[in-house]
Amino acid sequence: MKIGVIMGGISSEREISLQTGQEMINHLDRSRYEVVPMVIEQRADLIVQVQQAGIDIALLALHGQYGEDGTVQGALETLGIPYTGSGVLASSLCMNKQLSKTLLKGAGVYTPAGFCWQGMDDYDPQVVERLGYPVIVKPNTGGSSIGIQLVQNEKELLLAVQEACSLDQAILIEPYYKGTEITCSIVDDEVLPIIGISSTRSKWFDYKAKYEVDGAKEEVIELPPAIEQRVREAALASYRLLQCKVYARVDMILCQDRPYVLEVNTLPGMTANSLLPKSAAAAGITFTQLLDHIIASSLHERKKEWGIS
C-alpha cells in the first residue's frame, strides 16, 4: 500500500506537524507500506503532490488551519483519495472551539464558561472583570497551546488579547479552572488509559511544557472509579456528539471532581512527546501498531462514507 504522509502546512503549528510526520515515517512498517513523505509549503501543493504520487491513502500529520479544519479532508474527498481520521464535518466542528463548546454545553457536557470576541473591536475589560481573574485567553481555532496565555489582571489582558487576535479572527476568554489537567485518547470508540499532566516549569500546560524536554510530567493516572467513569463518559460523549471517527484526543481539566472538556483534537500530535502514543503504549499498543490500526480503520470508514463495498 502506498502511503502519503502529509505534513507541514501553512498554520502556526507547522513545526509540530513536521515532527508528527517524521515520527510517523519512522514507525511505519516498511514491509507493509511504501512511504511517500509529502511536505506542504502552500495550499496548492496538496493537489499537485497527491495527484503526482498516486497514493492509496493520505496519512494526515497536519495540525491547525488547512489541515485539521476540514479543508484538506474536503480536497482529498474531491480527488477520491482516502485519508486518515475524522471527516470534513467533525474536523471543522472541533477546530472551532466556540462552536464545539456550544454543542457540548447543549448536550450537558461540562466545559468552561466564558465568551468569544470577534477581534479587538469587542475588547471590553469590564466584562472580563465581571468574569473574574485569572482567565485564559486563546485563539478560537488554534492548537498546540500557541497564543494561549494565563492572564492575571487587566494590564496583562490587553497584551494577551492583541497576541491572540494576531493569530485568529476570533478569540476565547475563559475562567482559569485550577485542577488536574487530563487527556483521554480515543481509538474507535475505546477510551485508552487516561493521562494526567502537570507542568514542571509553569502554572499550566503551555507550549513550552508540551514540547520542551522535561517540560511536563505526563503519566497514566488512577482516578476513583466514580470519577473515572465521569471522565470516560464525558470523553466519549464529546467524541460521538462531534462525529469524530477513527481516533481523537479529548483534553479536560478535572476541577472539584468534575471533568470540564477544554477541546477535542481530531488530529492529535504524534511526536515523540505526544500524549496519544503514550496512552496507546500504556494500553500495550506500539506506535507501529497504532498507525496500522489508524490506516485500516480509516480505509474502512471512508469506504463506508463513500458507499464503496
C-alpha positions as CSV (number, residue, x, y, z in Angstrom):
1,M,0.0,0.0,0.0
2,K,1.3,3.4,-1.0
3,I,1.0,5.8,2.0
4,G,1.4,9.6,1.5
5,V,2.4,11.2,4.8
6,I,1.1,14.7,4.5
7,M,2.8,17.2,6.8
8,G,4.0,20.7,7.2
9,G,1.2,23.0,6.1
10,I,0.7,26.7,6.4
11,S,-0.6,27.1,10.0
12,S,1.2,28.3,13.1
13,E,1.6,24.6,14.1
14,R,3.7,23.8,11.0
15,E,6.8,22.8,13.0
16,I,4.8,20.4,15.2
17,S,3.2,18.9,12.1
18,L,6.7,18.2,10.7
19,Q,7.7,16.5,13.9
20,T,4.5,14.4,13.8
21,G,5.1,13.5,10.2
22,Q,8.7,12.4,10.8
23,E,7.7,10.3,13.8
24,M,5.0,8.6,11.7
25,I,7.5,7.9,8.9
26,N,10.0,6.5,11.4
27,H,7.4,4.0,12.7
28,L,5.5,2.9,9.6
29,D,6.1,-0.8,8.8
30,R,8.1,-0.9,5.5
31,S,7.2,-4.5,4.9
32,R,3.5,-3.3,4.5
33,Y,3.8,0.2,3.1
34,E,5.6,2.2,0.5
35,V,6.0,5.5,2.3
36,V,5.9,8.8,0.4
37,P,6.7,12.0,2.5
38,M,4.7,14.9,1.3
39,V,5.6,18.3,2.8
40,I,3.1,21.1,2.2
41,E,4.5,24.6,1.7
42,Q,1.4,26.3,0.3
43,R,-2.2,25.3,-0.4
44,A,-1.7,24.2,-4.0
45,D,1.0,21.7,-3.0
46,L,-1.6,19.2,-1.7
47,I,-3.4,18.8,-5.0
48,V,-0.2,18.6,-7.1
49,Q,1.7,16.2,-4.8
50,V,-1.3,13.9,-4.3
51,Q,-2.0,13.6,-8.0
52,Q,1.6,13.1,-8.9
53,A,2.3,10.5,-6.2
54,G,-0.6,8.2,-6.9
55,I,-1.1,7.2,-3.2
56,D,-3.6,4.8,-1.9
57,I,-4.3,6.7,1.3
58,A,-3.2,10.0,2.9
59,L,-1.8,9.7,6.4
60,L,-2.6,13.1,7.8
61,A,0.1,14.6,10.0
62,L,-1.2,18.1,9.6
63,H,-2.2,20.4,12.5
64,G,-4.1,23.6,12.7
65,Q,-5.8,25.5,9.8
66,Y,-5.7,23.9,6.4
67,G,-5.1,20.5,7.8
68,E,-7.3,19.9,10.8
69,D,-10.2,22.1,9.9
70,G,-11.9,20.0,7.2
71,T,-10.4,21.8,4.2
72,V,-7.7,19.2,3.4
73,Q,-10.2,16.5,4.1
74,G,-12.7,18.0,1.6
75,A,-10.0,18.4,-1.1
76,L,-9.0,14.8,-0.7
77,E,-12.6,13.7,-0.9
78,T,-13.0,15.6,-4.2
79,L,-9.9,13.8,-5.5
80,G,-11.3,10.5,-4.3
81,I,-8.2,9.9,-2.1
82,P,-8.9,8.1,1.3
83,Y,-7.4,9.9,4.3
84,T,-7.0,9.1,8.0
85,G,-9.0,10.3,10.9
86,S,-12.3,12.2,11.1
87,G,-14.3,13.5,8.1
88,V,-15.0,17.1,7.0
89,L,-17.8,17.9,9.4
90,A,-16.1,16.7,12.6
91,S,-12.8,18.3,11.6
92,S,-14.5,21.6,11.1
93,L,-16.6,21.5,14.3
94,C,-13.7,20.5,16.5
95,M,-11.4,23.2,15.1
96,N,-13.9,25.9,16.0
97,K,-13.7,25.8,19.8
98,Q,-16.6,28.2,20.4
99,L,-18.9,26.2,18.2
100,S,-17.9,22.8,19.6
101,K,-18.3,24.2,23.2
102,T,-21.8,25.4,22.4
103,L,-22.8,22.0,21.1
104,L,-21.2,20.2,24.1
105,K,-23.0,22.5,26.6
106,G,-26.3,21.9,24.8
107,A,-25.7,18.1,25.3
108,G,-25.0,18.5,29.0
109,V,-21.2,18.1,28.8
110,Y,-19.3,20.4,31.2
111,T,-17.0,22.9,29.5
112,P,-15.6,26.2,30.9
113,A,-17.8,29.2,30.7
114,G,-16.6,32.4,29.0
115,F,-17.2,34.3,25.8
116,C,-15.9,34.8,22.3
117,W,-14.7,38.1,20.9
118,Q,-14.6,38.8,17.2
119,G,-11.3,40.8,17.2
120,M,-10.1,43.9,19.0
121,D,-13.4,45.9,18.4
122,D,-15.0,43.7,21.0
123,Y,-12.4,44.4,23.6
124,D,-14.1,45.2,27.0
125,P,-12.0,44.7,30.1
126,Q,-15.1,45.3,32.3
127,V,-16.7,42.1,31.0
128,V,-13.6,40.2,32.0
129,E,-13.6,41.9,35.4
130,R,-17.1,40.5,36.0
131,L,-16.0,37.1,34.9
132,G,-13.1,37.3,37.4
133,Y,-9.4,36.9,37.1
134,P,-7.3,34.8,36.4
135,V,-8.6,34.0,32.9
136,I,-7.3,32.1,29.9
137,V,-7.1,33.9,26.5
138,K,-6.8,31.7,23.4
139,P,-7.3,31.8,19.7
140,N,-10.7,30.2,18.7
141,T,-9.2,27.9,16.1
142,G,-5.6,27.5,17.3
143,G,-3.8,24.5,18.7
144,S,-0.6,23.3,20.4
145,S,-1.2,26.0,23.0
146,I,0.1,28.6,20.6
147,G,-1.2,32.0,21.5
148,I,-2.8,30.8,24.8
149,Q,-2.0,32.9,27.9
150,L,-2.9,32.8,31.5
151,V,-3.9,36.4,32.4
152,Q,-3.9,37.7,36.0
153,N,-5.1,41.3,35.5
154,E,-6.3,44.0,33.1
155,K,-2.7,45.1,32.1
156,E,-1.9,41.5,31.0
157,L,-5.2,41.2,29.3
158,L,-4.6,43.7,26.6
159,L,-1.3,42.2,25.5
160,A,-2.7,38.7,25.6
161,V,-5.8,39.7,23.5
162,Q,-3.6,41.5,21.0
163,E,-1.4,38.5,20.5
164,A,-4.4,36.1,20.2
165,C,-6.0,38.4,17.7
166,S,-2.9,38.4,15.6
167,L,-3.3,34.7,15.2
168,D,-7.0,34.3,14.7
169,Q,-10.1,36.4,13.8
170,A,-11.9,35.2,16.9
171,I,-10.6,34.6,20.5
172,L,-12.0,33.0,23.6
173,I,-11.8,34.3,27.1
174,E,-12.4,31.6,29.7
175,P,-12.1,31.5,33.5
176,Y,-9.0,29.7,34.7
177,Y,-10.0,26.4,36.4
178,K,-7.4,25.2,38.9
179,G,-7.3,21.5,38.9
180,T,-5.8,18.4,37.3
181,E,-5.2,18.5,33.5
182,I,-6.0,15.2,31.9
183,T,-6.4,13.9,28.4
184,C,-8.4,11.0,27.0
185,S,-7.2,9.4,23.8
186,I,-10.0,7.6,21.9
187,V,-9.4,5.0,19.2
188,D,-12.5,3.6,17.5
189,D,-14.9,4.4,20.4
190,E,-12.5,3.0,23.0
191,V,-11.0,5.3,25.7
192,L,-7.3,4.4,26.2
193,P,-5.6,4.9,29.6
194,I,-6.2,8.4,31.0
195,I,-3.1,10.6,31.1
196,G,-2.6,13.2,33.9
197,I,-0.4,16.2,33.1
198,S,1.5,18.5,35.4
199,S,3.8,21.2,34.1
200,T,7.2,21.3,35.8
201,R,8.1,24.8,34.7
202,S,4.9,26.8,34.5
203,K,1.5,27.1,36.2
204,W,-0.3,25.2,33.4
205,F,0.3,23.0,30.3
206,D,1.6,25.7,27.9
207,Y,3.6,25.4,24.7
208,K,6.9,25.1,26.4
209,A,5.6,22.4,28.8
210,K,4.2,20.4,25.9
211,Y,7.3,20.4,23.7
212,E,10.4,21.1,25.7
213,V,12.3,18.1,27.2
214,D,11.2,17.6,30.8
215,G,8.7,20.5,30.5
216,A,5.9,18.4,32.0
217,K,5.2,15.2,33.8
218,E,2.7,13.1,31.9
219,E,1.7,9.7,33.1
220,V,-1.3,7.4,33.4
221,I,-3.2,8.3,36.5
222,E,-5.6,6.2,38.6
223,L,-8.8,8.0,39.5
224,P,-11.5,6.9,41.9
225,P,-13.9,4.7,40.0
226,A,-16.9,7.1,40.0
227,I,-14.7,10.0,38.8
228,E,-13.0,7.9,36.1
229,Q,-16.5,6.8,34.9
230,R,-17.5,10.5,34.6
231,V,-14.3,11.3,32.7
232,R,-14.7,8.4,30.3
233,E,-18.4,9.2,29.7
234,A,-17.6,12.9,29.0
235,A,-14.8,11.9,26.6
236,L,-17.0,9.5,24.6
237,A,-20.0,11.9,24.6
238,S,-17.8,14.6,23.1
239,Y,-16.2,12.2,20.5
240,R,-19.6,11.0,19.4
241,L,-21.5,14.2,19.5
242,L,-18.9,16.0,17.3
243,Q,-19.0,13.0,15.0
244,C,-15.3,12.1,15.3
245,K,-14.1,8.9,13.6
246,V,-11.1,6.6,14.0
247,Y,-9.2,8.5,16.6
248,A,-9.2,11.7,18.6
249,R,-8.0,13.2,21.9
250,V,-10.2,14.9,24.4
251,D,-8.4,17.4,26.7
252,M,-10.0,18.2,30.0
253,I,-9.4,19.7,33.4
254,L,-10.7,17.9,36.5
255,C,-11.9,20.5,38.9
256,Q,-13.6,19.5,42.2
257,D,-14.1,16.0,40.8
258,R,-15.9,17.3,37.7
259,P,-14.4,16.9,34.2
260,Y,-14.6,20.0,32.1
261,V,-13.9,19.5,28.4
262,L,-11.4,22.1,27.0
263,E,-11.2,20.9,23.4
264,V,-11.4,17.9,21.1
265,N,-8.4,17.2,18.8
266,T,-9.2,15.3,15.6
267,L,-5.6,15.1,14.5
268,P,-3.7,15.0,17.8
269,G,0.0,15.3,17.9
270,M,2.0,12.2,17.2
271,T,5.5,13.4,18.1
272,A,7.9,11.6,20.4
273,N,6.5,13.6,23.3
274,S,2.8,13.4,22.3
275,L,0.1,12.1,24.6
276,L,-1.8,9.8,22.2
277,P,1.2,7.5,21.6
278,K,1.9,7.5,25.4
279,S,-1.6,6.5,26.1
280,A,-1.5,3.8,23.5
281,A,1.8,2.4,24.9
282,A,0.1,2.2,28.3
283,A,-2.5,0.0,26.7
284,G,0.1,-2.2,25.2
285,I,-0.1,-0.7,21.7
286,T,3.1,0.2,19.9
287,F,3.4,3.2,17.7
288,T,3.6,1.0,14.6
289,Q,0.5,-1.0,15.7
290,L,-1.3,2.3,16.3
291,L,-0.5,3.5,12.8
292,D,-1.6,0.2,11.3
293,H,-4.9,0.5,13.1
294,I,-5.5,4.1,12.1
295,I,-4.8,3.3,8.5
296,A,-7.0,0.2,8.4
297,S,-9.8,1.8,10.3
298,S,-9.7,5.0,8.2
299,L,-9.9,3.0,5.0
300,H,-13.0,1.2,6.4
301,E,-14.6,4.4,7.4
302,R,-14.0,6.2,4.1
303,K,-15.5,3.2,2.2
304,K,-18.5,3.3,4.4
305,E,-18.9,7.0,4.0
306,W,-18.5,6.9,0.2
307,G,-20.7,3.8,-0.2
308,I,-17.8,1.6,-1.5
309,S,-18.1,-2.1,-0.8
